[in-house]
Amino acid sequence: MKCSIRFVTLSLLLPFLAVQPVHAALVAYYNFDEPLGDTIFNDTANGPGANVPYNGTVIYGATLGAVGQFGNAIQCTSDPKPGSHGYVSSDLIKDNDLYGSNARSFSLWFNLQAPWNTTTDPGVQLVSYGAEVLGASPKAFMLCLMGTSGQNRIAFQGYGPTARWGDTATTGGPYVWNHLVVAYDADTNFSTMRLYVNGVDLGAPVSYDQDSLLNTQIDAFGIGATAIQGGWTNFHGWIDDLGIWNEALSPGKAMSIYNILEVNSGALDDYTLAEMVKLFQAYDTGAPTWITSDAGFMMWKKFTGFAGTAGAVTYVGTDYFVFFDSTSGVMTPEPATLTLLALGGLGLVLGRKRR
């Protein structure tokens, strides 16, 4: 009955919905856990390959099956040229309004396979799409590792305008997994773009070339390089658990993706992006949802009224609390009065463990 009601409602609203913007959501998720082969599955719904138009292809010698942060990862190499990477059809961009100056977010884990040389590797692309056209209008969208004045920085490159975060954004050396989230609000300039590295909000760029709106063109989506092969060096290492949204993730959601793995308990170690999206939904809708973890099934539900820090994850006893803003988030299980008292005394300090 519930499904039927939804069907009838959507049918009646179809003429209206046809002219509305694409609903803000996770539009693609690549966990790279598929068997060895040349297809990268989009796993946003109903299992691998459900959204076939957004599946990708492994090209130029990239390989699946490498050990990742969760399960497997895609391995990209910078040699031989033009380098190896994943390639996804431009339909992903077109169908989900990820072009022009529209909002978007990306979350991914990366691991360098070799030391980052700022002289020989002035810029390596983690994800990219759009046309590489020099000029005032940034027609490409590329999240990069960039060498500038001997410093390793994380940067957004619009091919022309560039936004850079300071040397504090330097990540660990080779063979260390690092997590990045970049979020861009619709119709804003680079100064409002936000970067999150390993659960830390780095805020807006420390420098950006101009107050120019994005004007990204529709083109194929590249993982580990530009899909249209520009002049920059391709990424050399592993990429895992890549998510793409057609909205700007809030700071709390962006930081919690990393922080939930760093809480002082092994029960949340397998909370991939797919599981985090379920927590986001529980928070947004106010409904409990089941999440599979290595501790079994855990019931999460929304809470409100506690003071905390957006993105923080903490636990008291067997109860876990994820703050998506300063006063609310999701918790499991529903806490007893004693737990609530303990939580208030704790001060909601994020407990961490080193991996």
N, C-alpha and C positions, 0 to 999 in steps of 0.2 A: 504493500500500500504506500509506503513511504516513497519508493522509487517511482510509482505511478504518479503520485502527486507532483513530484519534481518534474516528471516528463510533461505532464499537462501544463504546468506553470511555464516551463521553458517554451513549449509550443505556442502558447498564447502570446508570449513576449518576443517571439522570434523576429517579427518585423522591427521591433524597437531595438533589440540587441544587435541587429545587423549593422546599425549605424553608430554603435557605441564603441569606444576604445577597447582594446584588448584588456581583459581582466588582469589586474596585477597579480602575479604569481611566479612561482618557480616554473620556468618554461623548458629547461633542459637540465639533466643531471647525468653525468658520466662518471661511473665508479670504476670503469676499466677492469671489471672482474670477469668479463666474458672469456670464453676459451680462446686459445691461440688462433689467430686468423687476421683478417683485414677489415673487420667491421667493429665499430665502436657503437654500443647500444645506448640510446637515451632511455633512462630508467626512471622516468618521473611518475609512471602509473602502470599498474597491471603487469609488472615484470619487465625484464629486458626486451627492448625492441618494440615496446607498445606504441611509441610514437615514431613509426618508421621514417616519416619524412625528415626527422631530426637525427636519425642515426648518422654516424660518420664513417670515414674510411681512413685506414692507416696507410700512409703513403711515404715514399722515399726512404724505406728501410726502417721506419720506427717499428717497435715491437711491443706486443702485449705480453702479459704473463710475468713481468718483473714484480718483485716484492714491493708492495706499496705501504702507505701509512695504514690503510685498511685493505686487507686482501691483496689484490694486484694493482699495478700501476702501468701507465704507458711510459716507455723509455724512448727518449728522443736523443739524437746525436747531431753534432754540428758538422760531422764529416761522414761520407763525402758530400760535397755540395750537390744540390741545394739544401741538403740537410733533411732530416727525417722528422715527421710530425703527423698530427691527425688533422683531418679535413672534414668539415661539416657543410652541407649545402647552405646556400644563402636563404633558403626557405625559413630556416631558424630565425634569421634576422627579420625577414619580411613579414612573416606571419605573426610575430610577437612584438612588433613596433619597437625594435631595438635600434632603430636608425634615427637620423636627424638629431634633434636635441632632446629626445625622449629619455626618461629615467631608465637606469639599468644598474645591476650589481653583479659581481662575480666573486665566487669563493673557491679557493683551490689550495691544495698542498703541493709544494715543490721541494725537490731535493737535488742539489747540484752534484754532478758526477765528477767534477774537476774544479780546482780553485778558479775563482773568478778573476780574470786578468783584465784590468780596466784599460790596458793599452791595446791588446789584441781583440778584446771583446767589448767595444764601446757601448753596445746595447744588444741585449738578447730578449726576444719576445716570449712571454708565457702564453698569452692569448691575444688574438688580434682579428680584426675584420675591417673591411672598408678599403677605399682606394688610397694609395699613397700619392697624394698630390700636394706638392709644396705650395704654400700660400697662406693667406690669412684665415681661410676657412678650414678647420680641422676635419677632414673627410675620412680619416681612419680612426680606429679605436684600438689602441695597443697598450696592454699592461706589460711593463718591461723591467728588466734589471739593467741599470745604466751606470756606466763609469763616467764620472765627472771630476776633473781636477784630482785624480788619484783616489777618489772616494767611491765606494760602491753605494749606489742609491737605488731606491725603487721609484719608478717614474711612470707616468702616463704620457704616451706620445700620440698626438693628433696628426702627426706628420706635418710639421709646421709648428704650431703651438705645442708647448710641452709643459707639463706640470711635474715638479720634482719634490720629493720629500727628502729631508736632510739625512746626514750620515747616521743619525740615530736610527734610521730605518734599516741599517745594515743587518743582514741576517747571519745565521751561523755558517760555518765553513762547509766544505763538501761532506756529503753523507750525513747531513742533518735535515730532518723534515721541518719545514717552516710553513706557516699558514698565512694566507693573504685574503683580505676582503677589500674590494674597492666598490664604493657606492657613489652614484651620480644622480642628483635630483634633476628632474626635467626642467628645461629652459633656464638653467643657471650657468654661470661661468665656472672656470676651473677652480676659482678660489673656494667654492663650496664643495668640491669633490673631497671625499674622506677616504682615508686608508687605515686599515687595521692590520697589524702584524703580530702574530702569536698572542692574540687576546689583548693587545694594547691599542688604544685609539690614538693614532698619530695626528688626527685632525686634518686640517686643510694643508695643501702643499706649502712648503716654505718659499717656493718660487714658482711662478708660472709666467709664460711669455706674454700673454695678453688676456684681456677680459672678453674672450670670444666664446660664443655659444658653440657647442658641438654641432656639427652638421654631417654626421657619419653617413656615408653612402652604403647602400645595400651591396654586400659582397659576401663571399664564403667566409666561414669562421675557421680560423687556424688555431691549433693547439700545439704550442711549442715552436711556432714560427708564424710568419705571415702566410696566409693561404695563397697569396699571389706572388710570393717570393720577392721581397724587397732587398735592399742592400745590407741590411743588418745581419748579424750573426744569429743563427738559430740556437735555441736553448739546448744545452747539453746536460741531461739528467732525467729525472723522473717527475711526472705530474700525476696527481691522484685526486679523486673525490671532487670533481669540478661541477659547480652549480652556477646556473645563469638565471637571473630574475629580470623581469621588465618593470622593476620598481627599485627604489633606493632602500636597502635594508637599514633599519634603525640601528643605532650604536649598540643597544642591548642585544639584539639578535646577532649582529655581526661578531661581537666579542664572545658571546656565549658558545659559538661553534667550536672555538678553541678551548675555552675555559672549562667546558664540561668534561674534557679529557684530562684536565689537570687537577681536578678535585681529589682529595685524599681518600680515594677508594677505587678499587679495581672494577666496581660494578658498572661504571659508565665508560669503560675503555673502548667499547665497540660502538659508541654513538656517532655513527657516520652522519653526513649531511642529510641523508634520507630520514634518519631518526629525528634529527634536529628540526626538520620541516614539520614533522608531526607535533613536536612541542610548540612550534610557532602557531600551528593551527589550534591547539588546545588553548593557547593564550588568546588568540584573536577571537575565537568563538566562545570561550568560557566553558567549553565542554571537556570532560575527561576523555582520554584516549589511551589505548594500550600500546606500549612500546616494548619491542623485544630487545633484551640485553643479555649479556653473559650471566646475569643473575636471574634470568627467567623473565616472566612478564611483570611489568611495573605499571601501575595506574598513576597517571599524572593528571592534575587538575589545576585550574587557575586559582591563584590567591591574590588578595589585595590588602592594603592597609598596613604593610610592614615597611620600615625604612631600610633601604639598601642601595646598592650601586648597580646601575644598568650594566648587564653583561656578567655580573658576579655569579658564581656558583658556590654553594656551601652545603654542608650537611650537619645534622645533629643526630647522633645515633644512626638509625637506618633511614632517616628522612632527608631528602634532597630538595634543595631550593635553587631555582634558576630565576634570576631577576632580569626581566626584559626592559624594565624601566625602574625608576627609583622607589616605587611603591608596590609593584605587582610583578607577577611572573607565573611560573608553574611549580608545583611541588608534588612529591610522592613519598609515602602515602599521605592521606589527610592527617595532619599532625594532631597529637593529643595535647591537652592543656600544658602538661609538663614540658613537652617539646617546644611549644610556643614561648614559654617563659625562658627556656634555655636559649632559644633563637634570639630573643630580645637582648639577653645578656651577652651573647656572643659578639654583637656588634656587626654581624654579617661580614666578617673578614673572609676573603676568599682563601680557602685552604688550597695548597698546591703540592704537587709531587713532581719530581724531576724524572723525565722519561729516559 
